[in-house]
Every structure is written in C-alpha cells, then in structure tokens.
Amino acid sequence: MGTRVLKGFCELAEPARDLLKHAMTEYNLSARACDRILKDARTIADLRGAE
C-alpha cells in the first residue's frame, strides 16, 4: 500500500495527528516509519472491526 492510498484509509483525528507528529520529532522517525505505524494501526483496527 502506497503513501497516498494509506492516507486515504488512515485518516487521523487532530489529537492523534498531533501525537504522531510529536513522536516523529521526539524520536527522529522517518516518513517511512510513520507509514509503518499507520499500517500497523490500520491492521489493528481491522482486526477489531473498527473504522
């Protein structure tokens, strides 16, 4: 799943987006690491049956 497709399926609420931005800055995460986090979050949501 590419970045564009991922962003379409993993829309974040404002607090979640802020938390991810803070984590990226604090832990010096790359954009690729951010994409992996979103993919894992989407997988967990799918397993729970959540949107």
VMD Tcl script that draws the C-alpha trace (Angstrom):
set ca {
  {0.00 0.00 0.00}
  {1.49 3.30 -1.08}
  {1.55 6.50 0.93}
  {-1.32 8.10 -0.98}
  {-3.56 5.08 -0.56}
  {-2.56 4.76 3.08}
  {-3.54 8.35 3.84}
  {-6.95 7.70 2.29}
  {-7.59 4.71 4.55}
  {-5.98 6.08 7.71}
  {-7.46 9.49 8.35}
  {-6.43 10.59 11.82}
  {-8.30 12.80 14.26}
  {-6.50 16.01 15.22}
  {-5.21 14.72 18.62}
  {-3.87 11.53 17.03}
  {-2.20 13.51 14.23}
  {-0.56 15.80 16.79}
  {0.67 12.82 18.81}
  {2.18 11.20 15.71}
  {3.89 14.46 14.72}
  {5.29 14.81 18.24}
  {6.58 11.22 18.20}
  {8.20 11.77 14.81}
  {10.01 14.84 16.13}
  {10.88 13.44 19.57}
  {12.20 10.10 18.30}
  {13.50 11.36 14.96}
  {11.28 8.99 12.97}
  {11.34 8.95 9.19}
  {8.31 9.28 6.95}
  {8.66 5.59 6.17}
  {8.47 4.76 9.89}
  {5.35 6.91 10.14}
  {3.77 4.95 7.29}
  {4.58 1.68 9.05}
  {2.95 2.95 12.25}
  {-0.20 3.87 10.30}
  {-0.26 0.48 8.56}
  {0.00 -1.31 11.91}
  {-2.74 0.87 13.36}
  {-4.99 0.11 10.38}
  {-4.34 -3.63 10.80}
  {-5.26 -3.48 14.48}
  {-8.42 -1.51 13.67}
  {-9.36 -4.06 11.01}
  {-8.90 -6.93 13.45}
  {-11.16 -5.14 15.95}
  {-13.73 -4.43 13.25}
  {-13.39 -0.67 13.72}
  {-13.42 2.05 11.09}
}
mol new
graphics top color blue
foreach p $ca { graphics top sphere $p radius 0.5 }
foreach p [lrange $ca 0 end-1] q [lrange $ca 1 end] { graphics top cylinder $p $q radius 0.2 }
display resetview
